[in-house]
Amino acid sequence: NATLSSIASGLTWAADHGARVANVSYKATGSSTVSNAARYFQGKGGVVSVAAGNDGAFNSGQDDPHILTVGATDSADALFVWSGRGNNQDLVAPGTVATTVRGGAYGVGTGTSAAAPQVAGAAALVLSVNPNLTPGQVQNILKESADDLGAAGWDST
C-alpha cells in the first residue's frame, strides 16, 4: 500500500534523478496530487503509466494528459470484466503476466497493476529508439500504434 502523496513524492524524486519513464501500479488517476507530480515528471521529459484499477468501474472523469491510464485484457484480447474503464483510459495491455514472486520463485501476476508496467516498458523502448521525443509524442506513438480492438477509434473500453 502507498498513499497518494507517497506516490507523488516518488514521481518527483524520479524526475529529479533523470528518470524518463515511471509506472504506478495503483489506481491513482483522478488524484490531483498524483496528476501534479505526473505533470512535473512530464515537464522533465518523462512518461507516466498508471493502472486503471481492478474494480470494473467506469470512470467518467476527464482524461489526464500527463498520465497514460492502462486497463487490462485477457488472453483473448478482451477487456477483463474487473478492469477499470472509462473516459480516462488511454490503453489496455495484457493483464496476466509471468513474474517473480517473493522468495525468488516465479508466478503469475494479474490485474491492471500487471498491465501498466508493460505500457511503461513500451514507452521506454520508444525512447530508446529516439530519446529526443517529447512525452506527448511518446504517448501518441503508443496510442496510435496499439491494436484497435473495439469500434474504430478511441473508446472507453
C-alpha positions as CSV (number, residue, x, y, z in Angstrom):
1,N,0.0,0.0,0.0
2,A,1.0,3.6,-0.6
3,T,-0.5,6.9,0.0
4,L,-1.2,9.2,-3.0
5,S,1.3,11.7,-1.5
6,S,4.0,9.0,-1.3
7,I,3.3,8.1,-5.0
8,A,3.6,11.8,-5.9
9,S,6.8,12.1,-4.0
10,G,8.2,9.1,-5.8
11,L,7.4,10.6,-9.2
12,T,9.0,13.9,-8.2
13,W,12.1,12.1,-6.9
14,A,12.4,10.0,-10.0
15,A,12.0,13.1,-12.3
16,D,14.7,15.0,-10.3
17,H,17.0,12.0,-10.8
18,G,16.6,11.7,-14.6
19,A,14.0,9.0,-15.0
20,R,12.2,9.2,-18.3
21,V,9.5,6.6,-17.6
22,A,7.6,5.7,-14.4
23,N,4.9,3.2,-13.6
24,V,2.3,3.5,-10.9
25,S,0.7,0.1,-10.3
26,Y,-2.1,1.6,-8.2
27,K,-5.4,3.2,-9.2
28,A,-4.2,6.8,-8.9
29,T,-5.8,8.5,-11.9
30,G,-8.1,11.3,-10.7
31,S,-5.8,12.3,-7.8
32,S,-4.8,15.9,-8.2
33,T,-1.7,15.1,-6.1
34,V,-0.5,12.4,-8.5
35,S,-1.6,14.4,-11.5
36,N,0.5,17.4,-10.4
37,A,3.5,15.1,-9.9
38,A,2.9,13.5,-13.3
39,R,2.8,16.9,-14.8
40,Y,6.1,17.7,-13.2
41,F,7.5,14.4,-14.4
42,Q,6.3,15.1,-17.9
43,G,7.8,18.6,-17.7
44,K,11.2,16.9,-17.1
45,G,10.7,14.8,-20.2
46,G,9.1,11.7,-18.8
47,V,6.1,9.5,-19.4
48,V,3.9,8.1,-16.5
49,S,1.7,5.0,-16.8
50,V,-0.9,4.3,-14.1
51,A,-3.1,1.2,-13.5
52,A,-6.8,1.8,-14.2
53,G,-7.9,-0.2,-11.2
54,N,-9.5,-3.7,-10.8
55,D,-12.9,-2.7,-9.6
56,G,-14.7,-2.9,-13.0
57,A,-15.9,0.6,-12.5
58,F,-16.5,3.2,-15.3
59,N,-14.5,6.4,-14.6
60,S,-16.4,9.3,-16.1
61,G,-13.7,11.8,-15.2
62,Q,-11.7,13.6,-17.8
63,D,-8.6,12.2,-19.4
64,D,-5.4,13.3,-17.7
65,P,-2.9,14.4,-20.4
66,H,0.0,13.8,-18.1
67,I,-0.9,10.1,-17.3
68,L,-1.3,7.0,-19.5
69,T,-4.2,5.2,-17.8
70,V,-4.0,1.5,-18.5
71,G,-6.7,-1.2,-18.4
72,A,-6.2,-5.0,-18.7
73,T,-7.1,-7.6,-21.3
74,D,-7.3,-11.3,-21.0
75,S,-5.5,-13.9,-23.2
76,A,-8.2,-13.4,-25.9
77,D,-7.5,-9.6,-26.0
78,A,-10.9,-8.9,-24.4
79,L,-11.1,-6.4,-21.6
80,F,-11.2,-8.2,-18.2
81,V,-14.6,-7.7,-16.6
82,W,-12.9,-6.4,-13.5
83,S,-10.6,-3.9,-15.4
84,G,-11.2,-0.2,-14.9
85,R,-12.6,1.5,-17.9
86,G,-13.9,5.0,-18.8
87,N,-13.2,8.4,-20.3
88,N,-9.7,8.5,-18.8
89,Q,-8.5,5.2,-20.2
90,D,-5.7,5.5,-22.8
91,L,-4.6,1.9,-23.5
92,V,-5.0,-1.7,-22.5
93,A,-2.4,-4.3,-22.1
94,P,-2.3,-8.0,-21.1
95,G,-3.5,-8.3,-17.5
96,T,-2.0,-11.7,-16.8
97,V,1.8,-12.0,-16.9
98,A,4.6,-14.2,-15.6
99,T,6.5,-12.5,-12.9
100,T,8.8,-13.0,-10.0
101,V,7.3,-13.5,-6.6
102,R,8.6,-13.4,-3.0
103,G,11.1,-16.0,-2.2
104,G,12.8,-15.8,-5.6
105,A,10.2,-18.0,-7.4
106,Y,8.1,-17.3,-10.5
107,G,4.4,-16.9,-10.5
108,V,1.5,-15.1,-12.3
109,G,0.6,-11.5,-11.7
110,T,-2.9,-10.3,-12.8
111,G,-4.7,-7.0,-13.0
112,T,-4.2,-3.5,-14.3
113,S,-1.1,-3.4,-12.0
114,A,0.4,-6.0,-14.3
115,A,-0.7,-4.3,-17.5
116,A,0.5,-0.8,-16.7
117,P,4.2,-1.7,-16.4
118,Q,4.0,-3.2,-19.9
119,V,3.0,0.2,-21.3
120,A,5.8,1.8,-19.3
121,G,8.2,-0.8,-20.9
122,A,6.9,0.1,-24.3
123,A,7.4,3.8,-23.6
124,A,11.0,3.1,-22.6
125,L,11.6,1.1,-25.8
126,V,10.2,4.0,-27.9
127,L,12.5,6.4,-26.0
128,S,15.5,4.1,-26.5
129,V,15.0,4.4,-30.3
130,N,14.6,8.2,-30.2
131,P,15.4,9.9,-26.8
132,N,14.6,13.3,-28.3
133,L,10.9,12.5,-28.4
134,T,8.7,14.6,-26.1
135,P,6.4,12.8,-23.6
136,G,3.4,13.8,-25.7
137,Q,5.0,12.2,-28.8
138,V,5.7,9.0,-27.0
139,Q,2.1,8.8,-25.7
140,N,0.8,9.4,-29.2
141,I,3.1,6.7,-30.7
142,L,1.8,4.2,-28.1
143,K,-1.8,5.1,-28.6
144,E,-1.7,5.2,-32.4
145,S,0.3,2.0,-32.8
146,A,-1.9,0.0,-30.5
147,D,-4.3,-2.6,-31.9
148,D,-7.8,-1.2,-32.1
149,L,-9.9,-3.9,-30.5
150,G,-13.3,-2.2,-30.4
151,A,-15.2,0.2,-32.6
152,A,-12.8,2.1,-34.8
153,G,-11.0,4.9,-32.9
154,W,-10.8,5.6,-29.2
155,D,-13.5,4.2,-27.0
156,S,-13.9,3.8,-23.2
157,T,-13.2,0.1,-23.3
